[in-house]
Amino acid sequence: MELPLDHFRLIGVSPSSTSEEILRAFQLRLDKTPDEGFTYEVLTQRSELLRLTADLLTDPESRREYENLLLNGSSGLEFPSNREVAGLILLWESGSPKEAFKITRKALQPPQTPALGSSREADLTLLAALTARDSAIQEQQLRSYSNAADFLQDGIQLLQRMGKLGEIRKDLEEDLASLLPYRILDLLSRDLNDQESHKKGLNMLENLIIKRGGLEGNNKSEYGNYLNQQEFDAFFQQIKPYLTVQEQIDLFLELQKRGSLEAGFLAFLSLTAIGFSRRKPDKLFQARRILKKLNLSGLDSMPLVGSLDLLLADIDQAYARFSSSSDENLRDWINNYPGNKLEAICIFCKNWLENDVLVGYRDIESKEVDLDSWFEDREIQEFIEQLEKKSYKNTLKSNLQNQMIKKESYPKSNEDFDSKFLNVDERSLPWPGGIKKEYENLDIPENKFNEETFTNRSLEVYKYLIEKFAELKFSFGEFLKDKENFSRSPYLIYIYAFLILFTFGIGIGFLRNNFKKSIQDKPFEDKPLIVVDKNQKVNDKDITEEIKKNSINKSNDLTLDKTANNSFKVEKLTKASPSLQEIRNLINVWLLSKSNYLSGKSEINLSKIVSNGLIDRTIEERKKDIKKGIYKEINSQIRKIELESQTSSRIAVLVELNYLERIIKNSGDLINETSLTPLKVKYILGFSNKSWKLVDFVSGL
């Protein structure tokens, strides 16, 4: 066998060395015999080859002839088969482990496979392991980490096939594991045209993160001994700029599906980056949807969502988001900004994009953000116009439906009202401070009397009759809705119609006879359009601290004493025109019952005062929390309540709450805490079955 080796390299001297230097090198090589575990036979052959080389190079005539051969282009030394392994050991010792490994690996494969259990098999297997390790070290010194890993993998596979040297194989596996981050960096930092290497690096990165249990490192991984969380964070910050924005989106979304919250936040940033840099506002919608679903502890998401609202030209919502921020310093800065609030929000958004969003991507050039060019972009303008047109069409459609509803029967009108509100998915409600939905502008159809017939009557009489008539209307509506016989026989319809008209006439007569007495006994009070419940004035900071203090105290958390419970009994609200205090009590009962139910302390049974749709959504929310292994502790205190509008079938009130929500694992570990002071909520009550019920709410106004 010919090996890529000459006599000077074999003994470890230069071609200009003297005979004395050659003999000295020869003696050193003899004294430094490899002690890794080679057989005595192969070590003896190694010594003989060294002696032959020393004799040749110290004999002037023999050396001259050999040097002439080298000058004529001769390269390599021929070794007999019985000294082949010894020659490979000398090749390895001469600083050529890669060449030695390739030849050794070939010698272990058919048809050159040595006899099973022979000394040749043992020596070649050991040499393959040692040369694979040293080859990897050489490649690491050249920063060719991927090549180094390839040598280690080949060596491990060879030892597995031979079934020998388990301890050395374990060492090689540890070396390969510790090399993984550098290997990923090597593959991803290459030119993007090398698609194969780039894809390979991406797969390795994703597998590494998944094995670690996400970016947070929640699992015990085989790489834990070589890459702790601090080291991984530093590595990931180094690797991130080598990924394109789309690669980061795909990676983070996949990791988020596997439960990594940090990956979800990074996916939000990546989607925002591609949406702004590539002028794709639809990506901003996707980013906002992801951020709203995140429950990252300590994250104040309001200014971030507000920045997206600003980029989507929803200025009112942007104001609402920033006003709902839990960062007092940010709110103070915006409120005390020398210019207008819009200018302050634009400055925040610009700095956020430049410093946090548009950095760390291979295909996005970090530069100064120009919001003017964003809003002047034709595609952005067209997109915003489409949103406005869609909103306008929805408004027209809603108005048209309302006009059609007015032509239908009264029971049908009430049924439509309930269905409009009860079918709203609470998950789509903006919390906190979300986009106002279409149903906020619903025009509830009512019975409108001709006011000319009441010109000689007072306004109080007019309102009184309307309210009394509304009670009859909803009573008949519920009666008709519960009857299924209408579809069976037309004669039954005539009978029921006659009974309805007959009863209606009796009711009008009763109202006429009872009218004067009712007015004299209890004069009807005209409710003001806006009524404010003014309790004692308390500083906002003191209220927030008190809420947090109460929520931490386990014995008092989200519960009322017996006397308090007695003041919030679940009773129907049957008055045609309830007072603001009665509405406040109804909302308090709902808040308390919902809080206790979501914390797993009690069941929820409020069908007398709350619509079934709202109760079902709360039950569904609790089911999802149980699946996630969490529960919620919510403390809400009404600090202000105003009557926005009131009709015979609908009441809307605006409420300001001191709100504190804590999401807790079943083990007791706190996941997230949200404090809003105040949280503005619109509560909507509908009149059905002779009583008022809470049918929906819209938070974050």
C-alpha positions in Angstrom: 0.0 0.0 0.0 1.3 3.5 -0.9 0.8 6.2 1.7 1.1 10.0 1.1 4.2 10.1 3.2 8.0 10.6 2.6 10.9 9.6 4.8 11.5 13.1 6.2 7.9 13.5 7.4 7.8 9.9 8.6 10.6 10.6 11.1 9.6 14.2 11.7 12.6 16.2 10.2 13.0 18.7 7.4 14.9 17.8 4.1 17.8 20.0 5.2 18.4 18.2 8.5 21.8 16.8 9.3 22.5 13.2 10.2 22.8 14.2 13.9 19.4 15.9 13.8 17.9 12.9 12.1 19.3 10.5 14.7 18.1 12.7 17.6 14.6 12.8 16.0 14.6 9.1 15.6 15.4 8.5 19.3 12.6 10.9 20.3 10.1 9.0 18.2 11.2 5.7 19.7 10.8 7.0 23.2 7.4 8.5 22.5 5.5 5.4 21.6 1.7 5.8 21.3 0.0 4.5 24.5 -3.6 4.5 23.4 -3.8 0.7 23.4 -2.2 -0.6 20.1 -1.0 -4.2 20.0 2.7 -5.0 20.7 3.0 -6.4 17.2 2.1 -3.1 15.4 4.2 -1.0 17.7 7.2 -3.2 17.0 6.6 -2.7 13.2 6.4 1.0 13.8 9.8 1.0 15.5 11.3 -1.0 12.6 10.0 1.4 10.0 11.5 4.3 11.9 14.8 2.6 12.1 14.8 1.9 8.3 14.1 5.5 7.6 16.9 6.7 10.0 19.4 4.3 8.3 18.4 5.6 4.8 18.6 9.3 5.7 21.9 9.0 7.6 23.6 7.1 4.8 24.9 9.8 2.3 24.6 7.6 -0.8 21.2 6.3 0.0 19.9 9.8 1.0 21.3 11.2 -2.3 19.4 8.6 -4.4 16.2 9.2 -2.4 16.4 13.0 -2.8 16.8 12.5 -6.6 13.7 10.4 -6.7 11.8 13.2 -4.9 13.1 15.8 -7.4 11.9 13.6 -10.3 8.4 13.7 -8.9 8.2 10.6 -6.8 5.7 10.9 -3.9 4.5 8.5 -1.3 6.0 5.4 0.3 5.1 1.8 -0.4 4.4 -0.3 2.6 4.0 -4.1 2.6 0.6 -5.4 3.7 2.0 -6.8 7.0 3.3 -3.3 7.9 0.3 -1.3 6.6 -1.2 -0.5 10.0 2.2 0.7 11.3 2.6 2.9 8.3 -0.9 4.4 8.9 0.1 5.1 12.6 3.2 7.0 11.3 1.0 8.9 8.8 -1.3 10.0 11.7 1.7 11.0 13.8 3.1 13.1 11.0 0.2 15.5 11.2 -2.1 14.0 8.6 -5.1 12.5 10.6 -7.6 13.2 7.9 -5.7 11.1 5.3 -5.0 8.4 7.9 -8.7 8.2 8.8 -9.9 7.9 5.2 -7.5 5.1 4.4 -8.2 3.3 7.8 -12.0 3.5 7.2 -11.5 2.0 3.8 -9.3 -0.8 5.2 -12.1 -1.8 7.6 -14.7 -2.2 4.8 -15.1 -5.1 2.4 -13.3 -6.5 0.6 -10.4 -5.5 2.9 -12.2 -6.2 6.2 -9.8 -7.9 8.6 -10.5 -11.2 10.3 -13.0 -10.9 13.2 -11.1 -10.7 16.5 -7.7 -10.4 14.9 -5.0 -7.9 16.1 -5.2 -6.1 12.8 -9.0 -5.5 13.3 -8.3 -4.1 16.8 -5.5 -1.8 15.7 -7.4 -0.4 12.7 -10.5 0.2 14.8 -8.6 2.1 17.4 -6.7 4.1 14.8 -10.0 5.0 13.1 -11.3 6.4 16.4 -8.2 8.4 17.1 -7.8 9.8 13.6 -11.5 10.8 13.5 -11.1 12.8 16.8 -7.9 14.5 15.6 -9.4 15.3 12.2 -12.3 17.0 13.9 -9.9 19.1 16.0 -8.0 20.2 12.9 -11.2 21.3 11.2 -12.3 23.2 14.3 -9.1 25.1 14.3 -9.9 26.1 10.7 -13.5 27.1 11.9 -14.9 24.4 9.6 -17.3 23.1 12.3 -19.6 21.3 9.9 -16.6 19.3 8.5 -15.4 18.6 12.1 -18.9 17.2 12.9 -18.8 15.0 9.8 -15.6 13.3 10.9 -17.0 12.7 14.4 -20.2 11.2 13.0 -18.2 8.9 10.7 -16.0 7.8 13.5 -19.1 7.1 15.7 -20.8 5.1 13.0 -17.7 3.1 12.4 -17.3 2.2 16.0 -21.0 1.2 16.3 -20.6 -1.1 13.3 -17.5 -2.7 14.7 -19.0 -3.0 18.2 -15.8 -2.0 19.9 -14.4 0.8 22.0 -17.5 1.9 23.8 -15.8 4.5 26.0 -14.0 6.2 23.1 -17.3 6.2 21.2 -19.0 8.0 24.1 -16.2 10.6 24.1 -16.8 11.2 20.4 -20.5 11.5 21.0 -19.9 14.1 23.7 -17.6 16.0 21.4 -20.2 16.0 18.7 -22.9 17.3 21.0 -20.8 20.1 22.2 -20.0 21.0 18.6 -23.6 21.4 17.6 -24.1 25.2 18.1 -20.9 25.9 16.2 -22.0 23.6 13.5 -25.3 25.3 13.1 -23.6 28.7 13.0 -21.2 27.4 10.3 -24.1 26.2 8.1 -26.3 29.2 8.5 -23.6 31.8 8.0 -22.8 30.5 4.6 -24.0 32.2 1.4 -27.8 32.0 0.9 -27.1 30.4 -2.5 -26.0 27.3 -0.7 -29.6 26.2 -0.1 -28.7 22.7 1.0 -26.4 23.8 3.8 -28.8 26.6 4.9 -31.7 24.1 5.1 -29.6 21.6 7.0 -28.7 24.3 9.5 -32.3 25.4 10.0 -33.4 21.8 10.7 -30.6 21.4 13.2 -31.5 24.6 14.9 -35.2 23.7 15.2 -34.4 20.2 16.6 -32.0 21.7 19.1 -34.6 24.2 20.4 -37.3 21.5 20.5 -35.1 19.1 22.5 -34.3 21.9 24.9 -38.0 22.5 25.5 -38.4 25.7 23.5 -36.4 28.9 23.8 -37.0 28.8 27.5 -35.2 25.4 27.9 -38.0 23.7 29.9 -36.7 20.2 29.2 -33.7 18.2 30.3 -31.8 17.9 27.1 -28.7 15.9 26.1 -27.2 19.3 25.3 -27.7 20.6 28.8 -24.2 19.9 29.9 -22.7 21.8 27.0 -25.2 24.7 26.6 -26.9 26.2 29.6 -29.7 28.8 29.3 -27.3 31.7 29.4 -25.0 30.2 26.8 -27.9 29.3 24.6 -29.3 32.9 24.8 -25.9 34.2 23.7 -25.7 31.6 20.9 -29.2 32.4 19.7 -28.6 36.1 19.6 -25.5 35.4 17.4 -27.4 33.0 15.1 -30.6 35.1 14.7 -29.1 37.7 12.2 -28.2 34.9 9.8 -31.9 34.0 9.4 -34.3 35.7 7.0 -37.4 37.2 8.3 -39.6 34.5 6.7 -37.4 31.8 8.2 -37.8 33.3 11.6 -41.6 33.5 11.2 -41.8 29.8 10.2 -39.5 28.8 13.0 -41.2 30.8 15.8 -44.7 29.9 14.8 -43.7 26.2 14.9 -42.1 26.6 18.3 -45.2 28.5 19.5 -47.4 25.6 18.5 -45.2 23.4 20.8 -45.9 25.7 23.8 -43.0 28.3 23.7 -44.4 31.7 24.8 -41.2 33.4 24.0 -41.3 32.1 20.5 -44.8 33.5 20.1 -43.5 37.0 21.0 -40.7 36.7 18.5 -43.2 35.5 15.9 -45.2 38.7 16.6 -42.0 40.8 16.1 -41.1 39.0 12.9 -44.6 39.4 11.4 -44.5 43.1 12.3 -41.1 43.4 10.6 -42.1 41.7 7.4 -45.4 43.6 7.4 -43.8 47.0 7.7 -40.7 46.4 5.6 -42.5 44.7 2.7 -45.7 46.9 3.0 -47.9 44.0 3.9 -50.5 45.3 6.4 -52.2 41.9 6.5 -49.2 40.6 8.4 -49.7 43.3 11.0 -53.2 41.9 11.6 -51.7 38.5 12.1 -49.1 39.9 14.4 -51.7 41.7 16.5 -53.8 38.5 16.8 -50.8 36.6 18.1 -49.9 39.2 20.6 -53.4 39.4 22.0 -53.3 35.6 22.8 -50.0 35.7 24.6 -49.8 35.6 28.4 -46.2 36.6 28.9 -45.6 37.6 32.5 -44.5 41.2 32.9 -45.3 42.1 29.3 -47.2 45.4 28.8 -48.7 44.7 25.4 -50.9 47.7 25.1 -48.4 50.2 23.6 -47.3 47.4 21.1 -50.8 46.7 20.0 -51.4 50.5 19.9 -48.5 50.9 17.6 -50.0 48.4 15.2 -53.3 50.2 15.4 -51.5 53.4 14.4 -49.9 51.7 11.4 -53.3 50.5 10.4 -54.6 54.1 10.6 -56.9 53.4 13.6 -56.0 56.4 15.6 -58.8 56.1 18.2 -57.8 52.6 19.0 -54.2 53.6 19.3 -55.2 56.2 21.8 -57.2 53.6 23.8 -54.3 51.1 23.8 -51.7 53.6 25.1 -54.2 54.9 27.7 -54.6 51.3 28.9 -50.9 50.8 29.4 -49.8 49.6 32.8 -46.6 51.6 32.4 -47.2 54.8 34.4 -44.1 56.5 33.1 -45.2 55.9 29.5 -48.7 57.3 30.2 -47.2 60.3 31.9 -44.8 60.9 29.0 -47.6 60.8 26.5 -49.9 63.0 28.6 -47.2 65.6 29.3 -45.7 65.6 25.8 -45.3 69.2 24.6 -47.0 68.3 21.2 -50.2 66.5 20.7 -50.8 62.8 21.7 -50.7 61.6 18.1 -47.2 63.0 17.7 -46.0 61.3 20.9 -47.5 57.9 19.8 -45.8 58.3 16.4 -42.4 58.9 18.1 -42.9 55.8 20.3 -43.9 53.7 17.3 -40.9 54.9 15.2 -38.4 54.2 18.0 -40.0 50.8 18.6 -39.7 49.8 14.9 -36.1 50.9 14.6 -34.8 49.4 17.9 -36.9 46.3 18.5 -38.6 45.2 15.3 -36.5 45.8 12.2 -33.3 44.4 13.6 -31.7 41.0 13.5 -32.8 39.8 10.0 -30.6 38.7 7.2 -32.8 40.2 4.5 -34.0 43.4 6.1 -31.7 46.4 6.1 -31.9 48.3 9.3 -32.4 52.0 8.6 -34.3 55.0 9.9 -38.1 54.5 9.9 -40.2 56.9 7.9 -43.8 56.7 8.9 -44.8 59.3 6.3 -43.7 57.0 3.5 -45.7 54.2 5.0 -49.0 56.1 5.0 -48.2 57.6 1.6 -47.7 54.2 0.0 -50.4 53.5 -2.5 -50.9 49.8 -1.4 -51.3 50.8 2.2 -53.8 53.5 1.3 -55.8 51.1 -0.8 -55.8 48.5 2.0 -57.0 51.1 4.5 -59.7 52.3 2.0 -60.9 48.7 1.6 -61.2 48.4 5.4 -63.2 51.6 5.5 -65.4 50.5 2.7 -66.0 47.2 4.4 -66.9 48.9 7.6 -69.3 51.3 5.7 -70.9 48.3 3.9 -71.4 46.6 7.3 -73.0 49.7 8.6 -75.4 50.0 5.7 -76.2 46.3 6.0 -76.9 46.7 9.7 -79.2 49.7 9.0 -81.1 47.8 6.3 -81.6 44.8 8.6 -82.9 47.2 11.2 -85.4 48.7 8.8 -86.6 45.2 7.8 -86.9 44.2 11.5 -89.1 47.2 12.2 -91.7 45.8 9.8 -91.8 42.4 11.6 -93.7 41.5 14.8 -92.6 42.7 18.2 -91.7 39.2 19.5 -89.5 38.7 16.4 -87.7 42.0 17.1 -86.9 41.0 20.6 -85.6 37.6 19.5 -83.3 39.2 16.9 -82.0 41.5 19.6 -81.1 38.6 21.9 -79.5 36.6 19.0 -77.4 39.5 17.9 -75.8 39.8 21.2 -75.8 36.3 22.5 -74.0 34.9 19.4 -71.1 37.3 19.9 -68.0 35.2 20.7 -66.4 36.6 23.8 -63.0 35.8 22.5 -63.5 38.3 19.7 -64.3 41.0 22.2 -61.3 43.4 22.5 -59.8 42.9 25.9 -58.5 45.2 27.2 -59.1 48.1 24.8 -60.0 46.3 21.7 -61.5 47.3 18.3 -65.2 48.2 18.6 -67.3 45.6 16.8 -70.4 46.1 14.6 -72.8 45.0 17.3 -72.0 48.2 19.3 -74.0 50.2 16.7 -77.0 47.9 16.5 -80.2 50.0 16.3 -82.6 48.0 18.5 -86.1 48.2 16.9 -88.8 49.4 19.2 -92.5 50.2 19.0 -92.7 53.8 18.0 -96.0 55.6 18.7 -97.2 58.6 16.9 -96.3 61.4 19.2 -99.1 63.6 17.8 -101.7 61.4 19.7 -99.9 62.5 22.9 -99.7 66.2 22.2 -102.1 66.9 25.0 -100.3 64.5 27.4 -97.2 65.1 29.4 -93.9 63.5 28.6 -94.1 61.4 31.7 -97.4 59.8 30.5 -95.9 59.0 27.2 -92.9 57.2 28.7 -95.1 55.4 31.2 -97.3 53.9 28.4 -94.4 52.9 26.3 -92.8 51.0 29.2 -96.1 49.3 30.1 -96.6 48.3 26.5 -93.1 47.0 26.3 -93.8 44.6 29.2 -96.8 43.2 27.3 -94.9 43.0 24.1 -92.1 40.9 25.5 -94.6 38.7 27.5 -96.5 37.9 24.3 -93.2 37.4 22.4 -92.0 34.8 24.8 -95.4 33.1 24.7 -95.4 33.0 20.9 -91.8 31.8 20.7 -92.5 28.8 23.0 -95.4 27.5 20.9 -94.5 24.9 18.3 -98.1 24.2 17.1 -98.1 27.2 14.8 -96.5 25.2 12.0 -99.1 22.4 12.3 -102.5 24.0 11.6 -103.5 27.4 10.1 -106.6 27.3 12.3 -104.5 27.4 15.4 -102.8 30.5 14.1 -106.2 32.3 13.8 -107.2 31.2 17.3 -104.0 32.4 18.8 -104.2 35.7 16.9 -107.7 36.3 18.2 -106.6 35.5 21.7 -103.6 37.9 21.4 -105.8 40.7 20.1 -108.4 40.1 22.8 -105.8 40.1 25.5 -104.2 43.2 24.0 -107.6 45.0 24.2 -108.1 44.0 27.8 -104.6 45.2 28.6 -105.2 48.7 27.0 -108.4 49.0 29.1 -106.6 48.0 32.2 -104.0 50.6 31.5 -106.5 53.4 31.0 -108.3 52.6 34.3 -105.1 52.2 36.2 -103.3 55.1 34.7 -104.3 58.0 36.9 -103.9 56.0 40.0 -100.4 54.8 39.0 -99.3 58.3 38.3 -100.7 59.7 41.6 -99.2 56.9 43.7 -95.8 56.9 42.2 -94.8 59.8 39.8 -92.6 58.6 37.0 -89.1 60.0 37.3 -87.4 61.0 34.1 -84.0 59.5 34.2 -81.1 61.8 33.1 -79.1 60.7 30.2 -75.9 60.5 32.2 -75.8 59.7 35.9 -72.5 59.3 37.7 -72.2 57.3 40.9 -69.9 59.3 43.0 -68.5 57.4 45.9 -65.6 58.6 48.0 -62.7 59.9 46.0 -59.7 57.6 46.2 -56.3 58.0 44.5 -55.8 55.6 41.6 -52.5 54.3 42.9 -53.9 53.6 46.3 -56.8 51.6 44.7 -54.4 49.6 42.5 -52.2 48.8 45.5 -55.2 47.8 47.6 -56.5 45.5 44.8 -53.1 43.7 44.6 -52.9 43.5 48.3 -56.3 41.8 48.5 -55.5 39.5 45.6 -52.4 38.2 47.3 -54.2 37.5 50.6 -55.5 34.0 50.0 -58.1 34.2 52.8 -59.8 37.3 51.4 -59.1 36.7 47.7 -62.1 37.3 45.4 -64.7 36.5 48.2 -67.3 38.5 50.1 -68.3 38.0 53.7 -71.8 36.7 54.5 -73.3 40.2 54.9 -71.9 41.2 51.6 -73.4 38.2 49.9 -76.7 39.0 51.4 -76.6 42.4 49.6 -76.0 40.7 46.3 -78.8 38.2 46.1 -79.7 36.8 42.7 -83.0 38.4 42.1 -84.8 39.3 38.9 -84.8 43.0 38.0 -88.4 43.4 36.9 -88.8 47.2 37.0 -89.6 48.7 33.6 -87.1 51.5 34.5 -84.5 50.2 37.0 -82.4 52.7 39.0 -78.7 53.0 38.4 -77.9 51.5 41.8 -80.0 48.4 40.9 -78.1 48.0 37.6 -74.8 48.5 39.6 -75.9 45.7 42.0 -76.7 43.4 39.0 -73.3 43.9 37.4 -71.6 43.4 40.8 -73.3 40.0 41.2 -72.1 39.1 37.7 -68.5 40.1 38.3 -68.4 38.3 41.7 -70.0 35.1 40.4 -67.8 35.1 37.2 -64.7 35.7 39.3 -65.5 32.8 41.7 -66.3 30.5 38.9 -63.1 31.2 36.9 -61.1 30.6 40.0 -62.8 27.3 40.5 -64.4 28.2 43.8 -68.1 27.9 42.9 -70.5 27.1 40.1 -72.2 29.8 38.1 -76.0 30.0 38.3 -77.2 33.4 37.2 -79.8 32.6 34.6 -82.3 34.9 36.3 -80.2 38.0 35.6 -77.7 37.0 32.9 -78.3 35.6 29.4 -77.6 32.0 28.7 -75.2 33.0 25.9 -73.0 35.0 28.3 -73.0 32.1 30.9 -72.1 29.5 28.2 -69.2 31.6 27.1 -67.9 31.8 30.7 -68.3 28.1 31.1 -66.4 27.5 27.8 -63.6 29.8 29.1 -63.3 27.8 32.3 -63.2 24.5 30.3 -60.2 25.9 28.3 -58.4 27.0 31.5 -58.9 23.5 33.0 -57.3 21.9 29.9 -54.4 24.3 30.2 -54.0 23.5 33.9 -54.6 27.1 35.0 -57.2 29.2 36.9 -57.8 32.9 37.0 -58.1 35.2 40.0 -60.0 38.3 39.1 -60.7 41.3 41.3 -63.0 44.0 39.9 -64.3 47.0 41.7 -66.8 49.4 40.2 -65.5 53.0 40.7 -67.8 54.8 38.3 -71.0 54.1 36.4 -72.8 56.2 33.8 -76.1 55.6 31.9 -75.3 55.9 28.2 -78.7 55.1 26.8 -82.0 53.7 28.0 -85.1 52.4 26.1 -87.9 50.1 26.9 -85.9 47.1 25.7 -82.3 48.0 26.0 -80.1 49.8 28.6 -76.4 50.5 28.0 -74.2 51.7 30.9 -70.5 52.8 30.9 -68.5 51.5 33.8 -65.0 52.2 35.0 -63.4 49.3 36.9 -60.4 48.8 39.0 -59.3 45.5 37.4 -56.7 43.0 38.5 -56.3 39.6 36.8 -53.8 36.9 37.9 -53.4 33.7 35.8 -52.1 30.9 38.0 -51.0 27.3 37.3 -52.8 24.6 39.3 -49.5 24.1 41.1 -49.8 27.7 42.4 -47.1 29.3 40.2 -48.1 32.8 38.9 -48.0 32.9 35.1 -49.2 36.5 34.4 -50.7 39.5 36.2 -52.6 42.3 34.6 -53.7 45.4 36.4 -55.8 48.1 34.7 -56.9 51.2 36.5 -59.3 52.1 35.1 -60.7 49.5 32.7 -63.6 51.0 30.8 -66.4 48.5 30.0 -69.8 49.0 28.3 -72.5 46.7 29.8 -75.7 46.0 27.8 -79.0 44.9 29.4 -82.0 43.5 27.5 -85.6 43.2 28.6 -87.0 39.7 28.2 -89.5 37.5 30.1 -90.6 40.5 32.2 -87.1 41.1 33.6 -83.8 42.7 32.7 -80.8 40.5 31.9 -77.2 41.3 31.2 -76.7 40.2 27.6 -73.2 41.4 26.7 -70.3 43.7 27.4 -67.5 45.4 25.5 -64.3 46.1 27.3 -61.4 48.5 26.6 -63.5 51.3 25.2 
